[in-house]
Structures are given as C-alpha cells and as structure tokens.
C-alpha cells in the first residue's frame, strides 16, 4: 500500500528570510533608478539595466535555449519586450518627474492589473468583490497622483508611465502562465532577455552618450554602479529567489512582497529627502486594499 504524502508548503524561517530579501531588493529598486538618473538619461538607464542583466544571464542562455522549441520563441519574444523591455524605460521616464517612492507604490498595482488582463483576455473567472477591488485600487492611484502633484496634469501623466509599467508586468505574468508555464524562470528569463539585451547594447554603444558621460560626468561611474546593482541583484538574483520561493511555499505567500515593497520604497524616499505627507497614507492604503480585494479568492472547503 502506497501512502501519498501531501507536500508541506508552510513557510519556515528560511522562506521568511527569502521574502524579506525580495522586499528589500525590489523595494530599493526605485531609489537605485533615481541615482542612475543623476548622470544618465531615462533611455540610457533603461537600456543599461537591460544590457547588464542580459550579460549576467547570458551564461545560462547557452544551456537553456536548447530546451525551447522553435514555435515557442515568439512567446519568449513577447515576454522579453512586454515584461522585461518596456518597464525599465517606463519607470525611468516616470522618475524624471515623480518621486521614487511614488513609483514604488504605483508598482503595487501589478496584481490588480494581472486580474484585469486575465479576465479580459485569458478567460479568468472573477467575483464581484474582485471587481470592486479593481475600482478601489485605481481610485487610490488617481487620488495619490492628484494629491502628490497638486492637481498638475502634466506631472500626473508621468505617473501614468509607472502605471503602464505595472500593466506590462501584469500582461507578462498572464502570457507566461498561459504559454510558457512548462518552463522554469531559469529558462524564461535568459531567453527573454536575449531578444532585448542585444538591441540595448547596440543602442548604448552606437546611439547613446554612455561613453561621453562616463568620461566627463563626475557622477557617471557612480550612477553606473547603482544601475549595475539594480540589474544584477534586482533582476537576475531576485528572479531566481522568487521562483524558488513559489515552488517551496505558495504563490499566495510570495505575493505578500507586493504589499511590503511600498514600505521600503517610501522609507528610501523619505531618507533621500522626498516630501511625504500624512494624507498620502490614505491613498496608499486604498491602493493596497484594492489590490487585496482584487486578488481575494473564495474559500474552498475540503
């Protein structure tokens, strides 16, 4: 007689430690983008982040590319452009005007958009409570942008770039779940970066002011260092940890990173002298409440 043992997915100490590391790394990414913008343009920051990540992941490419059937490459191309190509540029553009903590808070809309994209285009089922959560979360985002920018429409539009980045992440998650679910993150990440890494390197060497900035701007190498930290730790290492944590525990436990990241980005912003008003807490709480309700699932009985 064979007894099937149910896998114990309860989080243990090492899992909490990994979660805390993800919160710290991803919550700190927005202040690193801000420091990169000290010397480089938004397009150069985005391209550098992609190019460095690609170079770090390229040793994995040789082994994992062999695992990908040719007919699946189009989905890796989409994942590369939507999930890894556009967001670095969108966040960098947004942070030329809005504060770094604001970008971090708006990034927490990703799970909310994941639901919306899943329902509209991938046949995902939802409940009325989830729909209410979507409207609450979006209302909180609009309210936060409006209050933080004094109602100035031009500044609010830059916040939309951060929201667009969250929308890209959400679309990518649905694409991967539908079309690339059989591949591990160690396969998806380097192959997806293959399609955007090479064009980014070509742009940096031939169409940007990278060499001039590094040669003449006193902050050039320091800004490059911040971007390198973001690319190596915030992309390559963090994705490996994220994938491992989902397999070891659950997607629900891992998703709590979404609610904790804004805390880190806000603390970094305040430490860097960014203005944070008490009224912002109301709108941030509204966003997180919306995200929670949008992703709340019906309890099942065994």
ZILINJO-V147803 format. One record per residue. N is the residue number from 1. SS is DSSP state (h for helix, s for strand, l for the rest). PSI is psi in degrees with one decimal (none if undefined). NEAR is the number of other C-alpha atoms within 8 Angstrom. Layout:
((N | SS | PSI | NEAR) (N | SS | PSI | NEAR))
This chain:
((1 | l | 128.4 | 2) (2 | l | 124.2 | 3) (3 | l | 120.9 | 4) (4 | l | 120.3 | 4) (5 | l | 127.4 | 4) (6 | l | 132.4 | 4) (7 | l | 133.6 | 4) (8 | l | 107.1 | 4) (9 | l | 13.0 | 7) (10 | l | 132.5 | 5) (11 | l | 138.0 | 10) (12 | l | -174.9 | 6) (13 | h | -45.1 | 6) (14 | h | -30.5 | 7) (15 | h | -40.2 | 11) (16 | h | -36.2 | 9) (17 | h | -41.8 | 8) (18 | h | -40.0 | 10) (19 | h | -44.1 | 11) (20 | h | -38.1 | 8) (21 | h | -42.3 | 8) (22 | h | -43.8 | 13) (23 | h | -44.6 | 12) (24 | h | -44.9 | 10) (25 | h | -53.0 | 11) (26 | h | -31.6 | 11) (27 | h | -23.9 | 15) (28 | h | -7.5 | 11) (29 | h | -29.2 | 11) (30 | h | -33.4 | 13) (31 | h | -30.7 | 12) (32 | h | -38.4 | 12) (33 | h | -43.6 | 16) (34 | h | -42.9 | 12) (35 | h | -32.8 | 11) (36 | h | -32.7 | 13) (37 | l | -7.7 | 13) (38 | l | -32.5 | 8) (39 | l | -27.8 | 11) (40 | l | 158.5 | 12) (41 | l | 167.7 | 7) (42 | h | -38.4 | 11) (43 | h | -36.6 | 9) (44 | h | -38.3 | 11) (45 | h | -46.3 | 16) (46 | h | -44.7 | 11) (47 | h | -39.4 | 14) (48 | h | -41.6 | 13) (49 | h | -42.9 | 13) (50 | h | -46.1 | 16) (51 | h | -44.4 | 13) (52 | h | -41.8 | 11) (53 | h | -42.2 | 14) (54 | h | -44.0 | 12) (55 | h | -37.7 | 9) (56 | h | -38.5 | 9) (57 | h | -13.0 | 11) (58 | h | -33.3 | 10) (59 | h | -30.1 | 8) (60 | h | -23.4 | 10) (61 | h | -41.3 | 12) (62 | h | -40.7 | 8) (63 | h | -43.0 | 8) (64 | h | -21.9 | 12) (65 | h | -29.7 | 9) (66 | h | -20.0 | 7) (67 | h | -8.0 | 7) (68 | l | 118.2 | 8) (69 | l | 148.9 | 7) (70 | h | -36.8 | 5) (71 | h | -11.5 | 5) (72 | h | -10.1 | 9) (73 | h | -29.9 | 9) (74 | h | -32.4 | 7) (75 | h | -32.9 | 10) (76 | h | -36.7 | 12) (77 | h | -46.5 | 10) (78 | h | -43.1 | 11) (79 | h | -37.9 | 13) (80 | h | -47.3 | 15) (81 | h | -51.0 | 12) (82 | h | -45.3 | 13) (83 | h | -28.8 | 14) (84 | h | -17.8 | 13) (85 | h | -49.9 | 11) (86 | h | -43.5 | 11) (87 | h | -41.8 | 15) (88 | h | -35.7 | 14) (89 | h | -42.4 | 13) (90 | h | -45.5 | 12) (91 | h | -40.0 | 13) (92 | h | -41.7 | 15) (93 | h | -45.2 | 12) (94 | h | -41.7 | 14) (95 | l | 1.5 | 13) (96 | l | -15.3 | 9) (97 | l | -50.9 | 8) (98 | l | 159.1 | 11) (99 | l | 157.6 | 9) (100 | h | -39.8 | 14) (101 | h | -31.5 | 14) (102 | h | -41.8 | 9) (103 | h | -38.8 | 15) (104 | h | -39.7 | 14) (105 | h | -45.1 | 13) (106 | h | -28.2 | 11) (107 | h | -23.4 | 11) (108 | l | -5.5 | 15) (109 | l | -7.9 | 14) (110 | h | -49.4 | 11) (111 | h | -32.4 | 12) (112 | h | -46.8 | 14) (113 | h | -29.1 | 13) (114 | h | -41.2 | 14) (115 | h | -47.6 | 12) (116 | h | -48.4 | 9) (117 | h | -40.4 | 12) (118 | h | -40.8 | 11) (119 | h | -44.1 | 11) (120 | h | -36.5 | 8) (121 | h | -13.2 | 6) (122 | l | 14.5 | 9) (123 | l | 21.1 | 7) (124 | l | 138.8 | 8) (125 | l | 149.5 | 5) (126 | l | 172.8 | 7) (127 | l | 166.0 | 6) (128 | h | -32.9 | 6) (129 | h | -36.8 | 9) (130 | h | -39.9 | 12) (131 | h | -42.2 | 10) (132 | h | -42.2 | 11) (133 | h | -38.4 | 15) (134 | h | -47.6 | 15) (135 | h | -37.1 | 9) (136 | h | -45.4 | 12) (137 | h | -44.8 | 16) (138 | h | -37.6 | 10) (139 | h | -40.0 | 10) (140 | h | -39.0 | 13) (141 | h | -45.3 | 12) (142 | h | -42.8 | 8) (143 | h | -42.5 | 9) (144 | h | -45.3 | 11) (145 | h | -39.7 | 11) (146 | h | -46.9 | 11) (147 | h | -43.1 | 9) (148 | h | -30.6 | 8) (149 | l | 14.4 | 9) (150 | l | 27.3 | 6) (151 | l | 6.2 | 9) (152 | l | 113.8 | 8) (153 | h | -36.3 | 6) (154 | h | -44.8 | 6) (155 | h | -35.4 | 10) (156 | h | -33.3 | 12) (157 | h | -32.8 | 8) (158 | h | -30.6 | 13) (159 | h | -28.1 | 12) (160 | h | -26.4 | 9) (161 | h | -38.9 | 12) (162 | h | -39.2 | 15) (163 | h | -38.5 | 11) (164 | h | -35.3 | 10) (165 | h | -42.5 | 14) (166 | h | -37.8 | 15) (167 | h | -37.9 | 12) (168 | h | -45.2 | 12) (169 | h | -42.2 | 13) (170 | h | -43.2 | 14) (171 | h | -41.8 | 13) (172 | h | -39.6 | 12) (173 | h | -39.0 | 10) (174 | h | -38.6 | 12) (175 | h | -45.2 | 11) (176 | h | -43.0 | 10) (177 | h | -36.7 | 8) (178 | h | -43.8 | 8) (179 | h | -18.1 | 7) (180 | l | 24.1 | 12) (181 | l | -21.6 | 8) (182 | l | -6.2 | 4) (183 | l | 147.2 | 7) (184 | l | 166.2 | 8) (185 | h | -29.2 | 9) (186 | h | -19.2 | 9) (187 | h | -46.8 | 13) (188 | h | -46.4 | 11) (189 | h | -54.6 | 10) (190 | h | -36.7 | 14) (191 | h | -40.2 | 13) (192 | h | -40.2 | 15) (193 | h | -20.4 | 13) (194 | h | -37.5 | 12) (195 | h | -22.1 | 11) (196 | h | -19.1 | 14) (197 | h | -46.3 | 13) (198 | h | -48.9 | 9) (199 | h | -35.2 | 8) (200 | h | -41.3 | 12) (201 | h | -42.7 | 11) (202 | h | -43.5 | 9) (203 | h | -44.5 | 10) (204 | h | -38.9 | 13) (205 | h | -26.7 | 9) (206 | h | -23.8 | 6) (207 | l | 6.2 | 7) (208 | l | 176.6 | 8) (209 | l | 25.2 | 7) (210 | h | -52.2 | 10) (211 | h | -40.6 | 7) (212 | h | -43.2 | 8) (213 | h | -45.1 | 11) (214 | h | -27.3 | 10) (215 | h | -30.1 | 7) (216 | h | -24.6 | 7) (217 | l | 122.3 | 9) (218 | l | -19.1 | 6) (219 | l | 3.0 | 8) (220 | h | -53.6 | 13) (221 | h | -33.3 | 8) (222 | h | -44.7 | 7) (223 | h | -39.0 | 14) (224 | h | -37.5 | 9) (225 | h | -41.9 | 8) (226 | h | -41.8 | 12) (227 | h | -37.3 | 15) (228 | h | -41.1 | 11) (229 | h | -44.4 | 10) (230 | h | -43.8 | 13) (231 | h | -46.5 | 13) (232 | h | -51.2 | 12) (233 | h | -43.9 | 10) (234 | h | -19.7 | 13) (235 | h | -65.2 | 10) (236 | h | -57.5 | 12) (237 | h | -43.1 | 9) (238 | h | -37.5 | 12) (239 | h | -37.2 | 11) (240 | h | -45.0 | 10) (241 | h | -42.4 | 10) (242 | h | -46.7 | 10) (243 | h | -41.7 | 10) (244 | h | -39.8 | 8) (245 | h | -39.4 | 13) (246 | h | -42.3 | 11) (247 | h | -35.1 | 7) (248 | h | -33.7 | 9) (249 | l | -101.3 | 12) (250 | l | 162.8 | 10) (251 | h | -33.4 | 7) (252 | h | -46.6 | 6) (253 | h | -43.6 | 9) (254 | h | -30.9 | 12) (255 | l | -14.7 | 8) (256 | l | -15.1 | 8) (257 | h | -31.3 | 10) (258 | h | -37.7 | 9) (259 | h | -22.0 | 10) (260 | h | -25.0 | 10) (261 | h | -45.1 | 15) (262 | h | -30.8 | 13) (263 | h | -44.8 | 9) (264 | h | -44.5 | 12) (265 | h | -35.6 | 17) (266 | h | -44.2 | 13) (267 | h | -40.3 | 9) (268 | h | -41.9 | 11) (269 | h | -44.9 | 14) (270 | h | -42.7 | 10) (271 | h | -27.6 | 7) (272 | l | 6.6 | 6) (273 | l | 10.9 | 6) (274 | l | 144.3 | 8) (275 | l | 125.4 | 6) (276 | l | 117.6 | 6) (277 | l | 151.4 | 6) (278 | l | -31.4 | 6) (279 | l | -23.2 | 6) (280 | h | -30.5 | 11) (281 | h | -34.3 | 8) (282 | h | -47.6 | 8) (283 | h | -36.2 | 12) (284 | h | -42.1 | 12) (285 | h | -36.2 | 9) (286 | h | -40.8 | 12) (287 | h | -48.9 | 16) (288 | h | -34.6 | 11) (289 | h | -43.5 | 11) (290 | h | -42.5 | 16) (291 | h | -41.5 | 15) (292 | h | -48.2 | 9) (293 | h | -36.5 | 12) (294 | h | -27.2 | 15) (295 | l | 7.0 | 10) (296 | l | 127.2 | 8) (297 | l | 152.4 | 4) (298 | l | 133.9 | 4) (299 | l | 137.8 | 4) (300 | l | 143.8 | 4) (301 | l | 139.3 | 3) (302 | l | none | 2))
